[in-house]
Amino acid sequence: MDSGIKVIKEKCVGCGLCIKACPYAAIRLVDKIAVIDEKCTFCGACVDVCKKFKAIVITRRTFKGQKIENYKGICLYAEHRHNKLSSVVPEIIGVARELKKDLDVPISAILVGHNIQPLADEIISYGVDEVFFIDNERIGDFAEDVQAGLVAEILIEIKPEIFLGGGTVIGRSLLPRVAAKLLTGLTADCTELSIETGERLLKQTRPAFGGNIMATILCKNHRPQMATVRHKVMKAADRIDGYVGKITEMTHIPVPGAELEVLEFVPEKTDTVNLAEADIIISGGRGLKDPKNFKLIEDLARAIGGAVGASRAAVDADWIAYSHQVGQTGKTVNPTVYIACGISGAIQHLAGMKASDIIIAINSDPDAPIFDIAHYGIVGDLFDIIPEMTKQIVNK
Ligand SMILES: Cc1cc2nc3c(=O)[nH]c(=O)nc-3n(C[C@H](O)[C@H](O)[C@H](O)COP(=O)(O)OP(=O)(O)OC[C@H]3O[C@@H](n4cnc5c(N)ncnc54)[C@H](O)[C@@H]3O)c2cc1C
């Protein structure tokens, strides 16, 4: 059954409340009776305001009638913040280009926000064939309610078989909203994506059961097949000189006002580098013994121009904010240099940092598992070693 919405003419009094409530400007009055047009997304806002008269009836779509063969192409959400493309976007394009080799379909991107149109060329330069964008001052950086509605609208129109986003703070919040609007599934935080060539299904692989198994999930009956991609796991696409793509403005899609108002943006106060973007990360664990000893890590990070990471043991003990946690339930990082200080090397920690180019471990226990993956190991007391390292770097 398709989703449907119906105005019961005998009950409609032409009060117009539904017109005011509709965020998509999909209702108008004709001869004092509400008429709903094709812009309706079945959000139900009109049904809620018409409780008194019960003149609007909605039936939710199930996917029995969905024609899967009508969905073609790979599409991605072009995440951005403060008018800069997020670093996860080239990674998503990288995996999309791999999928394209098997599917032989174009790659498109959805870009919504304010003053974001200039990003379209940058997206295309990574090998994207078409960018669909809506640039409107009513779409703020954090207006996820508005953005999710617009992204869903574009997807309904362009009908891709696959829609991908970043497993970032924004992606983890936005894509579930979009999936719910489209009544399709979503596999979050995938570490691998590939195509099951027989049925052209997207194989969405992610750790499950605490990282003990890798689960591969298929979305057979619903479209688009939606997944978020774990940041820093997939190889970022290189730019392709002179790649030509199309830029399409979706002016016909109305932009509703936001229900949420963002009063202020307060960036996290840190004088070291952002963890996800850092080339050098110095992480501290339970071996630091006391929260005040994170200063040793911060001093070294500042001296070396790196970011501060942490194990979950340190975060759980409230020694440092969760945003610094590296590992399976924290951030995945792949810096050039990762220095693990007083971290034993539990499998869940390794899951977030083992792709680092050079791993240096400082640990007093010569049998600590972190030494199994470290390229350089220093067996000793971190309280002697870290200040000495900082001193030598500062005096260099
Ligand atoms: C579902 C699940 C998800 C998890 N997710 C994560 C995650 O995302 N990230 C994560 O980190 N963990 C995660 N964990 C927890 C993980 O299993 C470990 O408990 C945690 O990583 C241990 O942190 P640690 O290495 O700091 O502490 P410990 O294992 O206690 O290690 C402390 C180390 O410090 C060394 N040490 C002590 N004193 C000194 C000294 N003076 N000088 C030098 N070395 C010293 C010790 O030899 C020891 O090796 C998860 C666990 C589960 C079950």
The ligand as an ORCA input file, in Angstrom:
! r2SCAN-3c Opt
* xyz 0 1
  C      31.817     -2.637     24.199
  C      33.094     -2.000     24.641
  C      33.522     -0.873     23.968
  C      34.730     -0.250     24.342
  N      35.143      0.844     23.669
  C      36.356      1.382     23.958
  C      36.871      2.504     23.215
  O      36.221      3.058     22.325
  N      38.083      2.978     23.549
  C      38.859      2.428     24.550
  O      39.966      2.924     24.797
  N      38.375      1.394     25.280
  C      37.149      0.880     25.019
  N      36.680     -0.141     25.782
  C      37.398     -0.480     27.013
  C      38.610     -1.374     26.790
  O      38.206     -2.730     26.812
  C      39.640     -1.165     27.912
  O      39.018     -1.371     29.165
  C      40.269      0.231     27.932
  O      40.735      0.566     26.636
  C      41.438      0.256     28.921
  O      41.950      1.531     29.000
  P      43.487      1.747     29.406
  O      44.374      1.028     28.446
  O      43.686      3.207     29.623
  O      43.537      1.084     30.861
  P      44.252     -0.227     31.341
  O      43.856     -1.390     30.542
  O      44.041     -0.304     32.805
  O      45.780      0.045     31.029
  C      46.566      0.971     31.724
  C      47.985      0.761     31.250
  O      48.823      1.740     31.841
  C      50.072      1.147     32.110
  N      50.732      1.942     33.147
  C      50.393      2.070     34.462
  N      51.229      2.925     35.077
  C      52.124      3.349     34.147
  C      53.225      4.239     34.190
  N      53.560      4.901     35.323
  N      53.931      4.430     33.069
  C      53.609      3.772     31.924
  N      52.546      2.918     31.822
  C      51.821      2.720     32.927
  C      49.742     -0.253     32.560
  O      50.843     -1.129     32.401
  C      48.571     -0.587     31.638
  O      49.026     -1.270     30.469
  C      35.495     -0.765     25.428
  C      35.045     -1.903     26.082
  C      33.870     -2.511     25.702
  C      33.423     -3.737     26.429
*
